């Protein structure tokens, strides 16, 4: 590969300590586009039924992953001697009815075209006959920014209606830009994530929380909301049956929201503008919403797949690098168009295939890394990062000994790029390591042009980051070699509009995965240095996750005394 010819001159003049960190050439060469495509063809085939958790498609997927990992000579990742970690879940299939009146007049609402609504409380029925509806702006309570969208309004037992994403606060020095000192400017913070919206609504005692869907701020069309929430969803059940979550969660289309505001004598766009200020006050809409949700409950379990490559150094083998890529997708469903299979070729058969190829590269290397490497294939990413969330709270290996997580959600199916795009903030030394390895490939790191979409919070690395483990979202670049300028951006937009979370996410005729090879080699080099180096990756002082890591390490140090 061209990469290797570029790499060797750089390492030939390096100091002995750096030479020890250079990855084996044979391992690098073992990463091939053909092997990636072979795995994608299997995982995205109709026979795997869309890899739905707790379905026959899961059984086929787990069996395939396990067989591949065993064939590589990797050890079972679960200390119980298996390649799986059971994840106990409850399936929720909702049949909602919503009745809404504004000033006494009914507003027609059709499920799921106008709204989706469901509950993750473990009960067969939720009945809220008549709740007041209050618009709470972006639904954010952020003391560090002096921000409270609820003010002193009591929303207990009420339905709160809120906007997606963070409040877009203009920069006082330049109103055409957003203030980077508040909510990260254009970059989404966790306050903008839909999971936060439901969490704060529950904390305030709301009976129901509906998020207004807008394609731009949400970063996906309403069809994605339907496909993800209008049929069986999953959650991990707490001992109290999830009594602490908001009783009704859901989404409302923008068109219906505009109709509601107009009927209430309110200007939605004016209220939305006010919601981007600290002075915003909740707006009672003189509306009543009644919810009746019948839920078919299904206690089940899904499985994380996990393999281990033990470290070669007796002193360092109890320290870990964790690679991850979720295996699950949306499964299949019967519709008026027949049996629809969500093959999920890009999302995330490609990332799963990439992790298998990385595992094979490490396993086949004639030189083994000093630290141990975990190859982690979580389930239920599409249902709220649940597989990784479960592992993060029930780790098979100590998190305080887990140096980093390198996550792959979607692999470049096209040709090489001159860049690799960073997802999330530049707030860990993993980003510095990424830049170093890209330089060896004569590539550069580019930055997310749409940080407001909050992609970092939408994939598995986020659950590791939340508990403190330095974590990087691996994503390919957009500047494609030999392609016209802007081609990569258009390809991404086309995927989002036409294939993301749709039955059309299938292998495309122009996929080669040559660019995926280059990206995997980047991640191999990063992992090799982490697994053999003297320095642990860490969060920078500006990171929102640093406090969790500091607390984790302090607790571990105290326990060791």
DAMO-V157400 format. One record per backbone hydrogen bond with DSSP energy under -0.5 kcal/mol. NH is the residue of the N-H (numbers start at 1). CO is the residue of the C=O. E is the energy in kcal/mol with one decimal. If there is no record, write none. Layout:
NH:CO:E ; NH:CO:E
This chain:
4:1:-0.6 ; 5:1:-1.3 ; 6:2:-1.9 ; 7:3:-2.4 ; 8:4:-2.4 ; 9:5:-0.8 ; 10:6:-0.8 ; 11:7:-2.0 ; 12:8:-2.3 ; 13:9:-0.7 ; 14:11:-1.4 ; 18:15:-0.6 ; 19:15:-2.3 ; 20:16:-1.8 ; 21:18:-1.2 ; 22:18:-0.5 ; 22:19:-1.2 ; 28:24:-1.8 ; 29:25:-2.3 ; 30:26:-1.1 ; 31:28:-1.3 ; 32:30:-0.9 ; 36:32:-1.7 ; 37:33:-2.7 ; 38:34:-2.1 ; 39:35:-1.9 ; 40:36:-2.3 ; 41:37:-2.6 ; 42:38:-1.4 ; 43:39:-2.8 ; 44:40:-2.6 ; 45:42:-1.3 ; 48:45:-1.8 ; 49:46:-2.2 ; 50:45:-0.5 ; 51:48:-2.6 ; 52:49:-0.6 ; 55:52:-0.9 ; 58:52:-0.7 ; 58:55:-1.0 ; 59:55:-1.4 ; 60:56:-2.0 ; 61:57:-2.0 ; 62:58:-3.2 ; 63:59:-2.0 ; 64:60:-2.1 ; 65:61:-2.7 ; 66:62:-2.6 ; 67:63:-2.3 ; 68:64:-2.3 ; 69:65:-2.5 ; 70:66:-2.5 ; 71:67:-2.2 ; 72:68:-1.2 ; 73:70:-1.5 ; 74:69:-1.7 ; 75:308:-2.4 ; 77:306:-2.2 ; 78:82:-2.3 ; 79:77:-0.5 ; 81:78:-2.5 ; 85:304:-2.4 ; 87:302:-3.3 ; 88:86:-0.5 ; 89:300:-2.2 ; 90:235:-2.6 ; 91:298:-3.0 ; 92:233:-3.2 ; 93:296:-1.9 ; 94:92:-0.7 ; 95:294:-2.0 ; 97:292:-1.9 ; 99:290:-2.4 ; 100:107:-0.6 ; 101:288:-2.5 ; 102:105:-2.9 ; 103:286:-2.8 ; 105:102:-1.9 ; 107:100:-2.9 ; 108:106:-0.5 ; 112:115:-0.7 ; 114:110:-3.2 ; 115:110:-0.9 ; 116:251:-1.8 ; 118:249:-2.5 ; 122:241:-2.6 ; 123:121:-2.2 ; 126:293:-1.8 ; 128:291:-3.4 ; 129:127:-0.5 ; 131:289:-2.2 ; 133:287:-1.6 ; 134:132:-0.5 ; 134:159:-2.8 ; 135:283:-3.0 ; 136:134:-0.6 ; 136:161:-2.4 ; 139:136:-2.5 ; 142:147:-2.2 ; 145:142:-1.8 ; 146:143:-1.6 ; 147:142:-2.1 ; 149:140:-2.9 ; 153:150:-2.2 ; 155:153:-0.7 ; 157:205:-2.4 ; 158:155:-2.3 ; 159:132:-3.5 ; 160:158:-0.6 ; 160:208:-2.8 ; 161:134:-2.7 ; 162:210:-2.3 ; 163:137:-2.9 ; 164:212:-0.7 ; 165:192:-1.5 ; 169:167:-1.4 ; 170:168:-0.6 ; 171:174:-0.7 ; 171:177:-2.8 ; 174:171:-0.9 ; 177:174:-2.7 ; 179:169:-3.2 ; 180:178:-0.6 ; 182:179:-1.5 ; 185:179:-1.0 ; 185:182:-1.7 ; 187:184:-1.9 ; 188:451:-2.7 ; 192:189:-1.8 ; 193:190:-1.4 ; 196:193:-0.6 ; 197:193:-1.6 ; 198:194:-1.8 ; 199:195:-2.0 ; 200:196:-2.9 ; 201:197:-1.8 ; 202:198:-2.2 ; 203:199:-2.3 ; 204:200:-1.7 ; 205:202:-1.5 ; 206:201:-2.5 ; 207:158:-2.3 ; 208:158:-1.6 ; 209:248:-2.3 ; 210:160:-2.5 ; 211:250:-2.1 ; 212:162:-3.0 ; 213:252:-3.0 ; 214:212:-0.5 ; 218:214:-2.5 ; 219:215:-2.0 ; 220:215:-0.6 ; 224:221:-1.5 ; 225:221:-0.8 ; 226:222:-2.0 ; 227:223:-2.6 ; 228:224:-1.9 ; 229:225:-1.8 ; 230:226:-2.5 ; 233:92:-2.5 ; 235:90:-1.4 ; 237:235:-0.6 ; 241:238:-2.2 ; 245:242:-1.5 ; 247:206:-0.5 ; 248:207:-1.1 ; 249:118:-2.9 ; 250:209:-1.4 ; 251:116:-1.7 ; 252:211:-2.6 ; 253:114:-2.3 ; 254:213:-0.6 ; 257:253:-1.9 ; 258:254:-2.7 ; 259:255:-1.8 ; 260:256:-2.2 ; 261:257:-2.5 ; 262:258:-2.4 ; 263:259:-2.2 ; 264:260:-1.6 ; 265:262:-1.5 ; 266:261:-3.1 ; 268:266:-0.8 ; 271:267:-2.4 ; 272:268:-2.7 ; 273:269:-1.9 ; 274:270:-2.1 ; 275:271:-1.8 ; 276:273:-1.3 ; 277:274:-1.7 ; 280:277:-1.2 ; 283:135:-2.6 ; 284:282:-0.6 ; 285:133:-2.0 ; 288:101:-2.5 ; 289:131:-2.7 ; 290:99:-3.0 ; 291:128:-3.1 ; 292:97:-2.3 ; 293:126:-2.7 ; 294:95:-1.7 ; 294:292:-0.6 ; 295:124:-2.9 ; 295:293:-0.5 ; 296:93:-2.4 ; 297:295:-0.7 ; 298:91:-1.8 ; 300:89:-2.8 ; 302:87:-2.4 ; 304:85:-2.6 ; 305:377:-2.5 ; 306:83:-2.7 ; 307:375:-2.1 ; 308:75:-2.5 ; 309:373:-2.6 ; 310:308:-0.6 ; 312:369:-2.5 ; 313:370:-1.6 ; 314:312:-0.6 ; 317:313:-2.0 ; 319:316:-1.9 ; 320:401:-2.8 ; 321:372:-2.0 ; 322:404:-2.5 ; 323:321:-0.6 ; 323:374:-2.8 ; 324:406:-2.0 ; 325:376:-1.6 ; 327:378:-1.9 ; 328:378:-0.7 ; 329:51:-1.8 ; 331:50:-2.1 ; 333:340:-2.2 ; 335:333:-0.5 ; 335:338:-2.6 ; 338:335:-2.0 ; 340:333:-3.2 ; 340:338:-0.8 ; 341:339:-0.5 ; 342:331:-2.9 ; 342:340:-0.5 ; 343:341:-1.3 ; 345:505:-2.1 ; 348:346:-0.6 ; 349:344:-2.2 ; 350:345:-1.3 ; 351:346:-0.6 ; 352:348:-2.7 ; 353:349:-2.5 ; 354:350:-2.4 ; 355:351:-2.1 ; 356:352:-2.1 ; 357:353:-2.2 ; 358:354:-2.3 ; 359:355:-2.8 ; 360:356:-2.2 ; 361:357:-2.2 ; 362:358:-2.4 ; 363:359:-2.8 ; 364:360:-2.3 ; 365:361:-0.6 ; 365:362:-0.8 ; 371:531:-1.9 ; 372:316:-0.6 ; 372:319:-2.0 ; 373:309:-2.3 ; 374:321:-3.2 ; 375:307:-2.6 ; 376:323:-2.7 ; 376:374:-0.7 ; 377:305:-3.6 ; 377:375:-0.5 ; 378:376:-0.6 ; 383:380:-0.5 ; 384:381:-1.6 ; 385:381:-1.7 ; 386:380:-2.0 ; 387:379:-1.5 ; 389:385:-2.4 ; 390:386:-2.6 ; 391:387:-2.0 ; 392:388:-3.1 ; 393:389:-1.3 ; 394:390:-1.1 ; 394:391:-0.6 ; 401:398:-1.0 ; 402:399:-1.2 ; 403:320:-3.1 ; 403:401:-0.8 ; 404:320:-0.7 ; 405:470:-2.3 ; 406:322:-2.0 ; 407:405:-0.6 ; 407:472:-2.7 ; 408:324:-2.5 ; 409:407:-0.5 ; 409:474:-0.9 ; 410:408:-0.5 ; 418:479:-2.7 ; 420:444:-1.7 ; 422:446:-3.0 ; 423:473:-0.5 ; 424:422:-0.5 ; 427:425:-1.9 ; 429:538:-2.4 ; 431:428:-1.5 ; 432:428:-0.6 ; 433:429:-2.1 ; 434:430:-2.4 ; 435:431:-2.2 ; 436:432:-2.0 ; 437:433:-2.2 ; 438:434:-2.4 ; 439:435:-2.0 ; 440:436:-1.1 ; 441:437:-0.8 ; 441:438:-0.8 ; 442:439:-1.5 ; 443:438:-3.0 ; 444:418:-1.9 ; 446:420:-2.0 ; 446:444:-0.5 ; 448:422:-0.8 ; 451:448:-0.6 ; 453:450:-2.0 ; 454:451:-1.4 ; 457:454:-1.2 ; 458:455:-1.7 ; 459:456:-0.7 ; 462:459:-2.1 ; 463:460:-1.1 ; 464:460:-1.0 ; 465:461:-2.6 ; 466:462:-2.7 ; 467:463:-1.0 ; 468:465:-1.5 ; 469:464:-2.0 ; 472:405:-2.5 ; 474:407:-3.3 ; 474:472:-0.7 ; 477:419:-0.7 ; 480:478:-1.2 ; 481:416:-2.4 ; 483:480:-1.7 ; 487:484:-2.1 ; 488:478:-0.8 ; 490:486:-2.1 ; 491:487:-2.4 ; 492:488:-2.0 ; 493:489:-2.2 ; 494:490:-2.5 ; 495:491:-2.1 ; 496:492:-2.3 ; 497:493:-2.2 ; 498:494:-2.4 ; 499:495:-2.6 ; 500:495:-2.5 ; 502:499:-2.1 ; 505:502:-1.8 ; 506:504:-2.2 ; 511:508:-1.7 ; 512:413:-3.2 ; 513:413:-2.4 ; 515:414:-3.1 ; 516:412:-0.9 ; 516:414:-0.6 ; 517:513:-1.6 ; 518:514:-1.3 ; 519:515:-2.1 ; 520:516:-2.5 ; 521:517:-2.3 ; 522:518:-1.8 ; 523:519:-2.1 ; 524:520:-2.5 ; 525:521:-2.5 ; 526:522:-2.2 ; 527:523:-2.6 ; 528:524:-2.7 ; 529:525:-2.0 ; 530:526:-2.3 ; 531:527:-2.7 ; 532:528:-0.9 ; 533:529:-2.7 ; 540:427:-2.8 ; 543:540:-2.0 ; 546:543:-0.7 ; 549:545:-1.6 ; 550:546:-2.8 ; 551:547:-2.4 ; 552:548:-2.1 ; 553:549:-2.6 ; 554:550:-2.3 ; 555:551:-2.3 ; 556:552:-2.2 ; 557:553:-2.3 ; 558:554:-2.3 ; 559:555:-2.1 ; 560:556:-1.5 ; 561:557:-0.7 ; 561:558:-0.7
